[in-house]
Amino acid sequence: MALMADMTGPHVFEQVEERPLTVDDLETMPDDGRRYELLDGSLLVTPAPGYRHQRVVLLLGMLLEEKCPEVFSVLPAPFALRTSSTSELQPDVLVAPDEDFTETHLPVPPTLVVEVLSRSTALHDRNSKKALYEELGVECYWVIDPAIPSVEVHELDDEGHYQQIAEVKGSDAFEAERPFQVRVVLAELSKRRGGE
Protein backbone atom coordinates (compact mmCIF):
# COMPACT_ATOMS: atom_id res chain seq x y z
CA MET A 1 0.00 0.00 0.00
CA ALA A 2 1.55 3.31 -1.07
CA LEU A 3 1.05 6.49 0.95
CA MET A 4 1.90 10.13 0.27
CA ALA A 5 2.48 12.69 3.00
CA ASP A 6 1.84 16.42 3.27
CA MET A 7 4.87 17.42 5.34
CA THR A 8 3.38 20.66 6.76
CA GLY A 9 2.10 20.47 10.30
CA PRO A 10 1.12 16.98 11.25
CA HIS A 11 1.85 14.56 8.48
CA VAL A 12 -1.31 13.84 6.53
CA PHE A 13 -0.98 10.71 4.47
CA GLU A 14 -3.30 10.19 1.55
CA GLN A 15 -3.94 6.96 -0.22
CA VAL A 16 -2.33 6.62 -3.64
CA GLU A 17 -4.64 3.67 -4.27
CA GLU A 18 -8.35 4.18 -4.85
CA ARG A 19 -9.60 3.20 -1.41
CA PRO A 20 -9.37 5.25 1.79
CA LEU A 21 -7.40 3.89 4.73
CA THR A 22 -9.32 1.96 7.36
CA VAL A 23 -8.83 1.19 11.03
CA ASP A 24 -7.41 -2.18 9.96
CA ASP A 25 -4.59 -0.30 8.21
CA LEU A 26 -3.68 1.35 11.52
CA GLU A 27 -2.54 -2.06 12.76
CA THR A 28 0.29 -1.94 10.20
CA MET A 29 1.69 1.40 11.42
CA PRO A 30 5.05 1.34 13.20
CA ASP A 31 5.30 1.57 16.98
CA ASP A 32 7.58 4.60 16.85
CA GLY A 33 6.17 6.96 19.49
CA ARG A 34 4.09 8.95 17.04
CA ARG A 35 0.31 9.24 17.20
CA TYR A 36 -1.48 7.67 14.22
CA GLU A 37 -5.09 8.74 13.65
CA LEU A 38 -7.56 8.37 10.78
CA LEU A 39 -9.80 11.18 9.63
CA ASP A 40 -12.20 10.15 6.88
CA GLY A 41 -9.69 7.69 5.45
CA SER A 42 -6.65 9.99 5.61
CA LEU A 43 -3.86 9.23 8.03
CA LEU A 44 -2.74 11.92 10.48
CA VAL A 45 0.69 11.36 12.02
CA THR A 46 1.89 13.65 14.78
CA PRO A 47 5.03 13.55 16.89
CA ALA A 48 4.98 12.61 20.54
CA PRO A 49 3.67 15.58 22.56
CA GLY A 50 5.96 17.74 24.69
CA TYR A 51 6.19 18.41 28.41
CA ARG A 52 3.73 21.31 28.66
CA HIS A 53 1.11 19.47 26.55
CA GLN A 54 1.35 16.32 28.64
CA ARG A 55 1.32 18.23 31.93
CA VAL A 56 -1.95 19.95 30.95
CA VAL A 57 -3.47 16.61 29.86
CA LEU A 58 -2.45 14.95 33.14
CA LEU A 59 -3.69 17.74 35.44
CA LEU A 60 -6.93 18.28 33.52
CA GLY A 61 -7.61 14.54 33.50
CA MET A 62 -7.08 14.38 37.26
CA LEU A 63 -9.34 17.40 37.81
CA LEU A 64 -12.11 15.96 35.64
CA GLU A 65 -11.80 12.55 37.30
CA GLU A 66 -12.15 14.15 40.73
CA LYS A 67 -15.41 15.90 39.79
CA CYS A 68 -16.79 13.26 37.44
CA PRO A 69 -20.08 11.52 38.35
CA GLU A 70 -19.78 7.73 38.62
CA VAL A 71 -21.68 7.15 35.39
CA PHE A 72 -18.81 8.69 33.36
CA SER A 73 -15.22 7.68 32.69
CA VAL A 74 -12.37 10.10 31.95
CA LEU A 75 -9.54 8.81 29.77
CA PRO A 76 -6.42 10.50 28.36
CA ALA A 77 -4.82 9.64 25.02
CA PRO A 78 -3.99 7.23 23.69
CA PHE A 79 -7.46 5.71 23.63
CA ALA A 80 -9.30 5.27 20.35
CA LEU A 81 -12.52 7.03 19.46
CA ARG A 82 -13.58 4.78 16.57
CA THR A 83 -16.96 5.66 15.10
CA SER A 84 -16.46 4.27 11.60
CA SER A 85 -14.09 2.06 9.63
CA THR A 86 -12.33 5.16 8.21
CA SER A 87 -12.10 7.41 11.29
CA GLU A 88 -10.23 6.74 14.50
CA LEU A 89 -9.06 9.67 16.60
CA GLN A 90 -7.28 9.77 19.94
CA PRO A 91 -8.48 12.91 21.74
CA ASP A 92 -6.12 14.22 24.41
CA VAL A 93 -8.89 13.76 27.00
CA LEU A 94 -12.33 12.27 26.54
CA VAL A 95 -15.32 11.84 28.83
CA ALA A 96 -18.13 9.40 28.06
CA PRO A 97 -20.65 7.23 29.87
CA ASP A 98 -18.79 4.28 31.35
CA GLU A 99 -21.15 1.80 29.69
CA ASP A 100 -20.21 3.07 26.20
CA PHE A 101 -16.57 1.94 26.34
CA THR A 102 -15.29 -1.35 25.02
CA GLU A 103 -11.95 -2.69 26.23
CA THR A 104 -10.19 -1.35 23.11
CA HIS A 105 -12.10 1.75 21.95
CA LEU A 106 -15.09 4.04 22.24
CA PRO A 107 -17.50 3.20 19.37
CA VAL A 108 -19.92 6.10 19.97
CA PRO A 109 -19.42 9.85 20.39
CA PRO A 110 -18.15 10.91 23.82
CA THR A 111 -19.85 13.62 25.84
CA LEU A 112 -16.70 15.77 26.07
CA VAL A 113 -13.56 15.91 23.95
CA VAL A 114 -10.55 18.01 24.92
CA GLU A 115 -7.72 18.71 22.52
CA VAL A 116 -4.56 20.42 23.81
CA LEU A 117 -2.86 22.39 21.07
CA SER A 118 0.72 21.95 20.00
CA ARG A 119 2.48 23.37 16.95
CA SER A 120 1.98 20.16 15.00
CA THR A 121 -1.72 19.67 15.83
CA ALA A 122 -3.29 23.14 16.16
CA LEU A 123 -4.61 23.40 12.59
CA HIS A 124 -6.34 20.01 12.69
CA ASP A 125 -7.60 20.46 16.26
CA ARG A 126 -9.26 23.78 15.38
CA ASN A 127 -10.63 22.71 11.99
CA SER A 128 -10.89 19.13 10.71
CA LYS A 129 -11.16 17.42 14.09
CA LYS A 130 -13.60 20.04 15.33
CA ALA A 131 -15.76 19.48 12.23
CA LEU A 132 -15.74 15.71 12.75
CA TYR A 133 -16.61 16.01 16.45
CA GLU A 134 -19.49 18.31 15.54
CA GLU A 135 -20.69 15.89 12.85
CA LEU A 136 -20.52 12.99 15.32
CA GLY A 137 -22.57 14.92 17.87
CA VAL A 138 -19.92 15.34 20.60
CA GLU A 139 -21.81 17.65 22.97
CA CYS A 140 -18.83 19.56 24.38
CA TYR A 141 -15.50 20.34 22.71
CA TRP A 142 -12.73 22.18 24.58
CA VAL A 143 -9.60 23.46 22.85
CA ILE A 144 -6.78 24.30 25.24
CA ASP A 145 -3.78 26.40 24.24
CA PRO A 146 -1.16 25.86 26.96
CA ALA A 147 1.07 28.62 25.54
CA ILE A 148 -1.40 31.43 26.36
CA PRO A 149 -2.88 29.58 28.49
CA SER A 150 -6.52 29.56 27.39
CA VAL A 151 -9.52 27.34 26.76
CA GLU A 152 -12.15 27.75 24.04
CA VAL A 153 -15.40 26.01 24.92
CA HIS A 154 -17.74 24.84 22.17
CA GLU A 155 -21.13 23.23 22.75
CA LEU A 156 -23.70 21.89 20.32
CA ASP A 157 -26.75 24.08 19.77
CA ASP A 158 -30.27 22.82 19.04
CA GLU A 159 -29.40 22.40 15.33
CA GLY A 160 -26.30 20.31 16.10
CA HIS A 161 -23.72 23.03 15.37
CA TYR A 162 -20.94 24.15 17.67
CA GLN A 163 -21.28 27.52 19.28
CA GLN A 164 -18.36 28.97 21.20
CA ILE A 165 -19.85 29.65 24.62
CA ALA A 166 -16.68 30.77 26.39
CA GLU A 167 -13.03 31.67 25.99
CA VAL A 168 -11.18 31.89 29.27
CA LYS A 169 -7.53 32.88 29.69
CA GLY A 170 -4.82 32.81 32.30
CA SER A 171 -5.90 32.82 35.92
CA ASP A 172 -9.59 33.38 35.16
CA ALA A 173 -11.80 30.42 36.01
CA PHE A 174 -14.01 28.54 33.59
CA GLU A 175 -17.02 27.20 35.48
CA ALA A 176 -18.20 24.29 33.34
CA GLU A 177 -21.77 23.09 33.65
CA ARG A 178 -21.57 20.41 30.94
CA PRO A 179 -21.03 17.52 31.01
CA PHE A 180 -20.81 18.13 34.77
CA GLN A 181 -19.81 20.96 37.08
CA VAL A 182 -16.09 21.57 37.28
CA ARG A 183 -13.94 24.68 37.79
CA VAL A 184 -10.96 24.93 35.43
CA VAL A 185 -8.18 27.52 35.79
CA LEU A 186 -5.78 27.22 32.88
CA ALA A 187 -2.92 29.01 34.60
CA GLU A 188 -2.93 26.29 37.25
CA LEU A 189 -2.89 23.52 34.65
CA SER A 190 -0.12 25.15 32.61
CA LYS A 191 2.44 26.04 35.26
CA ARG A 192 5.54 23.94 35.68
CA ARG A 193 6.30 22.11 38.88
CA GLY A 194 8.00 24.39 41.36
CA GLY A 195 5.75 27.35 40.45
CA GLU A 196 7.22 28.55 37.14
N, C-alpha and C positions, 0 to 999 in steps of 0.2 A: 504494500500500500504506500503510495507516494504522497508526501505532504509538502506544502509550501508555507513559509512563514512570513508574516509582516513583522519586521524587526523593530518597529516603533512601539514603545510602551510594552505592555505584556505581549508576548509572542502570540499571534493569532494564526493558527495553522488552518489552511483550507484544503479540502480534498482536491486532488488533481483528478481522481476518478469521478464518476458520475454520482455516486451515492454520498450522503453526508456521513460523518462519523457517528458512531453509536456508543452507548455505555460499554458495550462489549469490547470496543477498541481501546477504551481506557485501561483495560487489563494488560495491554501490551506496552504501555508506557513505562519508561525506565523509573526505577526507584532512586532518584537522584536529588531529593530534597526540594524539588520544585513542586508547585501546585498545578495539577492538571485538571481542568474543568471543561465541560462541553456546554456551548451555548448555541442552540439550534443547529447542531451538527458541526460547528466549528470549534476547534480546540483552542482554549486559552491556556497559556503556560506562563506562570509568573514565578519569579525567584522567591526563595524563602524570605519571609518577612523579617524586618529588623527589630532591634530592642524596643524602641518606643511603641511600635505597632503591637508587639506581643504583650508588652506591659499593660497597654490599654485593654486588650482583649482579655487578659487574665483578670484584671481588677474589675472590669465591667461584668464579666461572667460571674465572679464571686458576689458582686453586689446584686445582680439579678437573681442569682440562686438564693441569696439570703431573703429576698422579698417575695420570691416566687410561690404562688399557691401550689399545694401538693398535686393538683391535676396537671401541672405543666412540668416539662423538663427543659433545662438550659444546657446547651452544648456548644463548645467552641470548635472551630475548625481544627483538624480536618474531620468533618462528618458530612456525608453526601446528602444533598437535597436532590432527589432523582424523581422528577415528575413525568418524564417521557423517556423514550429510548434514545433521543438525541440531545437531551439537556440534563446535565448533572453539575450542579454548582456546590461549592463548599463555603457557605457564608462564614464570616469571622465568628459570629455568634448567632445562634438561632434559638428561638423559644417556640415550643409547640406542645399540644396536649400529649401527655406521656403515652397514651394508648395509640397514638398515631405512628410511633417509631417502630421500625423493625430492628433487628440486631445490626444490620449493615447500612441502612439508609432511612431517610424520611421520604415516603412516596407521595405525600400530599403537601400542600402549601403550609408552611409554619405560620404562626400568629405574628411573630416578630422576627425580622432579619436585621442584623447590624453588620455593616461593612465599615472597616477602619481603613482610611485611605493611606496609600503609600504612592510614591512616584510612579511605580509600574502598574498600579491598579486603578488610579483615580478616574481616568476616562471611562473605563468600563463600569466601575462602581456607580458613577453618576448618570450613566446613559444606558448602555445595553443591559446591564444587570437590573437596574431600576425598572426598565421597561418590561423585562421578563417577570420580575416580582409582581409588578402591577397586573400584568396579564394573568398570572397564576392566582391572583387574589390574596396575596400576602397583606394582611390588614395594616401592619405597621412596618415602616422601613426607616431605620436610622442610619445616617452617614456621618461618621466621626472623622474629623481632621485633627490628628494629634499635634500637628505643627502649630495650629493657631492657639490653643485647642478650641474646637467647636463641635456642635452636633446639629445637624439638620434633621428634622422630624417630619416624616411624610406619613399620612394616613389615607386610606381609601375613603372616598366620598360615596354618596348614595348611588352614583353612576359607575362606581368601580374604578375611578381615576384617583391617582395620588394628588393630594393637596398638601403643600408644606404648611404645617400648623405651627411650627416653631423653629427658630434658629437661636441657639444659646451658646455664648462664648465665655471662655475664661473661668472666672470664679462664680459666675452666675449659675443658679440652680435650674435644672429642667425638672419639673414636677410631672412625671409621666402618669397618666391615668390608664392608658392602654398599653399592653394587655393586662397590666395590673399596676397598682400604685408603687412608684419607686422614685427616689430623688437622686438625680445624677448631676454631679459637678465635674465638668471636664478637666478643670485645673487639677483636681485631686487625682483623677485617673491618669493624667499625663505627666505628673512630676516623677522625677527619678528618685530612687531610694536615697535617703539621706537629705531630702528636702530640696534638691536642685529643681 
